[in-house]
Amino acid sequence: MKADAKLNPGDRVEIYRPLIADPKEARKKRAAEGKAMKNRTR
């Protein structure tokens, strides 16, 4: 859709922004941190 297109009643507009973090990499990091916590001894 062009930026200057006119909207009609009921039209839906979705505005996206870049991702802050790659979801796949974020999950890998959380999994690694979880393993590190699990491997700790008291």
C-alpha positions in Angstrom: 0.0 0.0 0.0 1.3 3.4 -0.8 1.9 5.9 1.9 -0.4 8.5 0.4 -3.3 6.0 -0.2 -6.7 7.1 1.3 -8.1 4.9 4.0 -11.8 3.8 4.0 -13.9 3.2 7.0 -13.1 -0.2 8.4 -9.6 -0.4 6.8 -7.0 -1.9 9.0 -3.6 -0.3 9.4 -0.7 -2.3 10.9 2.6 -0.5 11.7 5.6 -2.6 12.3 9.0 -1.8 13.9 12.3 -3.7 13.7 12.7 -6.5 16.3 14.8 -5.5 19.3 16.2 -9.1 19.5 16.1 -12.1 17.3 13.6 -14.5 19.0 15.6 -17.6 18.1 18.8 -16.1 19.6 17.0 -14.9 22.7 15.6 -18.4 23.4 19.1 -19.9 23.0 20.5 -17.4 25.5 17.7 -18.2 28.0 18.2 -21.9 27.6 22.0 -21.5 28.2 21.4 -19.4 31.3 18.9 -22.1 32.6 21.5 -24.8 32.1 24.1 -22.7 33.9 21.7 -22.3 36.9 20.8 -26.0 36.9 24.5 -27.0 37.0 25.4 -24.8 40.0 26.0 -26.6 43.2 25.4 -25.2 46.7 
